[in-house]
Amino acid sequence: MKLEILSQFDKINEQEWDDLLSQSAVNVPFLTFGYQRTWWEHNGGGEWPQAELRIITAMQDKELVGIAPLFVSTRNGKAEIHFVGSIEISDYLDFIVLPQFTLEFISSLFQLIKEDKAHFPGAIQLFNIPESSPSLEVFREINKGDDWSIEIERAYHTPEIALSDNWDTYLAGVDKKQRHEIRRKLRRATESDDDVKWYIVSDKRSLEQEIADFLSLMEIDDKKKQFLTDAMRMQINAIIHWAFDAGYLQLSFLTINEEKAAGYLCFDYEGKIYVYNSGFSYDYQYYSPGWVLLSFLIQHAIETRKSHFDFLRGDENYKYKFGAIDSFVMKVKAELNHD
């Protein structure tokens, strides 16, 4: 296995990257070449103002079999290695590797980091690895050796719904009280004298205005307003444009009398819906616009034969009321032992 360190995204072919991702155990939108490059170009919305890219590729018999999208930066005064995408706005991260090469690739990678002190510090912090990832077992194996001390712990909840074949079957699996509440709120909206509609953005000519309207809904919430710095607004704008061009964008709005009352920014990727962010207007609380739009989106996901509706990171109560089951992403801390 031949490893190479790349310092630029244009040193690797996008199609080869995404083809490898499609065969990896963890295949999520946050690991696509387009998302990763877009994140890097905007420093994670300003999260990492100073960082050095370290993409490590692995070739076996002239075939690309592994990618470690990493960077080096200083956090809390200490130089560390992180996944490209860390930490705040990329909900799932991992190595991109053919399953049969996972052990060899990650082991070789850790050996390279140990030996190449010119390019790598001896501290690694990897966030948001799905708990089902085979990478975690490799970390446990490496930890049995003498070179590294590795800690693995839960980082965030990532609840998701395994979707049924139809809406009624889905609702039957939701708590009875909550099932009644969903139906009641949908009935109030659909039977109202007000004009209640919803749509998914499909026209690129209106995309800039739709993004502006979505960000305006987001910043009604004080915490999200604080989150939406100028750098983060540019980052989200770029991610939305990437997702639209790639065919993964599901930006939707609920309108009441032609006014936007709620919006959801989702990714439609490989048969799953990933709920990335949302925003709501307090002016239409009577209609519970967020719940109503979410109900429409779950119905749409079922009708279009999606397998899962993934709420991504966060343990907000409404996710479980809609029938989501908990899973987790993990944090891995690795320190090179002194000789």
C-alpha positions in Angstrom: 0.0 0.0 0.0 1.5 3.3 -1.1 0.5 6.5 0.8 0.8 10.0 -0.5 0.3 13.3 1.2 -1.7 16.0 -0.8 -1.9 19.6 0.2 -4.6 20.6 -2.4 -7.9 19.3 -3.4 -7.1 19.7 -7.1 -4.4 17.0 -6.7 -7.0 14.3 -6.6 -9.7 13.5 -9.1 -13.3 14.3 -7.9 -14.8 11.3 -9.7 -12.3 8.9 -8.3 -13.0 10.3 -4.8 -16.7 9.9 -5.1 -16.5 6.5 -6.7 -14.4 5.3 -3.7 -16.9 6.9 -1.3 -19.8 5.0 -2.9 -18.0 1.8 -1.9 -17.1 2.8 1.6 -18.8 1.6 4.7 -19.8 5.2 5.6 -21.2 7.0 2.6 -22.7 10.4 3.6 -23.0 13.8 1.8 -20.4 15.3 4.2 -17.7 13.1 2.7 -18.3 13.9 -0.9 -15.5 15.7 -2.7 -17.7 18.7 -3.4 -18.8 19.1 0.2 -15.3 18.6 1.6 -13.8 21.1 -0.9 -16.5 23.7 -0.2 -16.0 23.3 3.5 -12.3 23.8 3.1 -12.6 26.8 0.9 -14.5 28.6 3.7 -12.6 27.2 6.7 -15.7 25.7 8.1 -17.5 29.0 8.2 -14.5 30.6 10.0 -14.1 27.8 12.5 -10.5 27.1 11.5 -8.9 30.4 10.3 -5.5 28.8 10.2 -5.1 25.3 9.0 -2.9 23.2 6.7 -4.5 20.5 4.5 -3.2 16.9 4.7 -5.2 14.6 2.4 -3.6 11.2 2.5 -4.4 8.8 -0.3 -3.6 5.1 -0.5 -3.0 3.2 -3.7 -3.0 -0.6 -4.0 -1.9 -2.1 -7.3 -2.5 1.3 -9.0 -6.0 1.5 -7.5 -7.2 4.2 -5.1 -8.3 2.3 -2.0 -8.3 4.9 0.8 -8.6 8.6 1.5 -8.0 10.3 4.8 -9.2 13.9 4.4 -7.3 15.6 7.3 -5.9 18.9 8.3 -3.5 20.2 10.9 -4.4 23.2 13.1 -3.9 24.5 16.6 -6.8 24.2 19.1 -6.5 25.4 22.7 -2.8 26.1 22.0 -2.0 22.5 20.8 -1.3 21.3 17.3 -3.7 18.6 16.3 -4.9 16.5 13.4 -8.6 16.7 12.5 -11.0 15.5 9.8 -11.8 18.0 7.1 -15.3 19.0 8.1 -14.7 19.2 11.8 -16.4 20.1 14.0 -19.5 22.1 14.0 -21.3 21.8 10.7 -20.5 18.3 9.3 -22.5 15.8 11.2 -20.8 12.6 10.0 -17.1 12.2 9.2 -14.8 9.2 8.6 -12.1 7.8 6.5 -13.0 6.9 2.9 -11.8 3.4 2.3 -12.7 0.1 0.6 -14.0 -2.1 3.5 -11.4 -4.8 2.9 -8.6 -2.3 3.3 -9.8 -0.5 6.4 -7.4 -2.2 8.9 -4.4 -1.9 6.6 -5.1 1.7 5.6 -5.8 3.2 9.0 -2.8 1.3 10.6 -0.5 2.5 7.8 -1.9 6.0 8.3 -1.1 6.0 12.0 2.4 4.7 11.2 2.9 7.5 8.8 1.8 10.1 11.3 4.2 8.6 13.9 7.2 8.7 11.5 6.6 12.0 9.6 7.0 14.6 12.3 7.6 17.3 9.7 4.0 17.0 8.5 2.1 15.7 11.5 1.9 16.4 15.2 1.4 13.5 17.5 -2.1 14.4 18.6 -5.3 13.4 16.7 -8.9 14.5 17.4 -11.5 12.9 15.2 -15.1 14.0 15.7 -18.4 12.7 14.4 -17.6 9.1 13.4 -20.8 7.1 13.2 -21.0 4.4 16.0 -21.4 1.7 13.3 -18.2 2.7 11.5 -15.6 -0.1 11.2 -12.9 2.5 11.8 -13.7 2.4 15.5 -12.6 -1.3 15.8 -9.3 -0.5 14.1 -8.7 2.3 16.6 -9.3 -0.3 19.4 -6.7 -2.6 17.8 -4.1 0.2 17.4 -4.7 1.1 21.1 -3.5 -2.4 22.1 0.0 -1.6 20.8 2.7 0.5 22.4 2.7 3.5 20.1 -0.6 5.2 20.7 -3.0 5.9 23.5 -6.5 6.1 22.1 -9.8 7.1 23.8 -13.2 6.6 22.2 -16.3 8.3 23.6 -19.8 9.3 22.5 -20.0 12.8 21.2 -23.5 13.6 20.0 -27.0 12.0 19.6 -28.0 11.4 15.9 -31.6 10.2 15.9 -33.2 9.0 12.7 -36.4 7.4 11.5 -36.4 4.1 9.6 -39.2 4.9 7.1 -42.2 2.6 6.5 -43.8 1.9 3.1 -46.7 4.3 3.7 -47.8 7.2 5.8 -50.4 5.3 7.9 -47.9 2.6 8.7 -45.4 5.2 9.8 -47.9 7.0 12.0 -48.9 3.7 13.6 -45.4 3.3 14.8 -45.4 6.7 16.5 -46.6 7.2 20.1 -50.4 7.4 20.2 -50.5 10.8 21.8 -48.0 12.2 19.3 -49.8 10.5 16.4 -53.0 12.4 17.4 -51.0 15.6 17.6 -49.4 15.3 14.2 -52.8 14.6 12.6 -54.5 17.4 14.5 -51.9 20.0 13.3 -52.0 18.7 9.8 -55.8 19.0 9.7 -55.7 22.5 11.1 -53.3 23.6 8.4 -54.9 21.8 5.4 -58.5 22.7 6.4 -57.7 26.3 7.2 -59.3 29.3 5.3 -55.7 30.6 5.0 -53.7 29.5 2.0 -51.2 26.9 3.4 -48.8 25.4 0.9 -45.3 23.9 0.8 -42.7 23.4 -1.9 -39.2 22.3 -2.6 -36.9 24.8 -4.3 -36.2 23.6 -7.9 -35.4 26.8 -9.9 -31.8 28.0 -9.7 -32.8 31.4 -10.8 -34.6 32.0 -7.5 -32.0 30.2 -5.4 -30.2 33.3 -4.0 -33.5 34.8 -2.8 -34.6 31.4 -1.3 -31.3 31.2 0.5 -31.7 34.7 1.9 -35.2 33.9 3.0 -34.1 30.7 4.7 -31.3 32.5 6.6 -33.8 35.1 7.7 -36.0 32.4 9.2 -33.0 30.8 10.9 -31.9 34.0 12.5 -35.2 34.6 14.2 -33.9 32.2 16.8 -31.3 34.0 18.9 -28.9 31.1 19.1 -28.9 30.6 15.3 -28.6 34.4 14.8 -25.4 34.3 16.9 -24.2 31.3 14.9 -24.8 33.0 11.6 -21.6 35.2 11.4 -20.8 36.6 8.0 -18.3 33.8 7.5 -20.9 31.2 8.4 -23.5 32.7 6.1 -21.0 32.5 3.2 -20.3 28.9 4.1 -23.9 27.9 4.2 -24.6 29.7 1.0 -21.7 27.9 -0.7 -22.9 24.5 0.7 -26.4 25.1 -0.6 -25.1 26.0 -4.1 -22.9 22.9 -4.1 -25.8 20.7 -3.0 -28.1 22.2 -5.7 -25.6 21.7 -8.5 -24.9 18.1 -7.3 -28.6 17.3 -7.2 -28.6 16.7 -3.4 -30.4 19.8 -2.2 -33.8 19.6 -0.6 -34.5 23.2 0.5 -38.2 23.5 1.4 -40.6 26.1 2.7 -44.1 26.2 4.2 -46.0 29.3 3.1 -49.1 30.8 4.7 -50.9 33.3 2.5 -47.7 33.4 0.4 -45.5 34.3 3.3 -42.7 31.9 4.3 -43.5 30.5 7.7 -41.0 27.7 8.0 -38.0 26.3 6.1 -36.0 23.1 6.2 -32.5 22.7 4.6 -32.0 19.0 3.9 -29.8 16.8 1.8 -31.4 14.1 -0.4 -28.5 11.6 -0.7 -28.3 7.9 -1.6 -31.9 7.1 -0.6 -31.9 9.1 2.7 -33.0 12.5 3.8 -30.5 14.4 6.1 -32.1 17.3 8.0 -29.3 19.9 8.1 -31.0 23.0 9.5 -34.3 24.8 9.9 -36.0 28.1 10.6 -39.4 29.3 11.7 -41.5 32.4 11.9 -43.2 33.2 15.2 -45.9 35.0 13.4 -47.6 31.8 12.5 -47.3 29.8 15.7 -51.0 28.9 15.6 -50.3 26.6 12.7 -47.1 25.0 14.2 -45.4 25.6 10.8 -42.3 23.6 11.6 -44.2 20.5 12.6 -46.5 20.8 9.6 -43.6 21.2 7.1 -41.7 18.3 8.8 -44.8 16.1 8.4 -45.0 17.0 4.8 -41.3 16.2 4.3 -41.7 12.8 6.0 -44.7 12.0 3.8 -42.7 13.0 0.7 -39.7 10.9 1.8 -42.0 7.9 2.2 -43.7 8.5 -1.2 -40.3 8.8 -2.9 -39.1 5.5 -1.3 -36.4 6.9 1.0 -35.1 4.4 3.5 -34.3 6.8 6.4 -35.1 10.3 7.6 -32.0 11.4 9.5 -32.2 14.3 12.0 -28.4 14.4 12.3 -26.8 15.7 15.5 -28.8 16.9 18.4 -31.3 15.4 20.9 -34.1 17.9 20.6 -37.3 16.5 21.9 -39.4 16.9 18.7 -37.2 14.4 16.9 -38.2 11.6 19.2 -41.9 12.7 19.1 -41.8 12.0 15.4 -40.5 8.5 16.1 -36.8 8.9 15.7 -34.6 6.2 17.3 -31.3 7.2 18.9 -27.9 6.5 17.5 -24.6 8.3 18.1 -21.5 9.7 16.6 -18.2 9.2 18.4 -15.1 11.3 19.3 -11.6 9.7 19.0 -8.6 11.2 20.8 -5.2 9.7 20.0 -1.9 10.6 21.5 1.5 9.4 20.3 3.3 7.8 23.3 6.8 9.1 24.0 9.7 6.9 23.0 
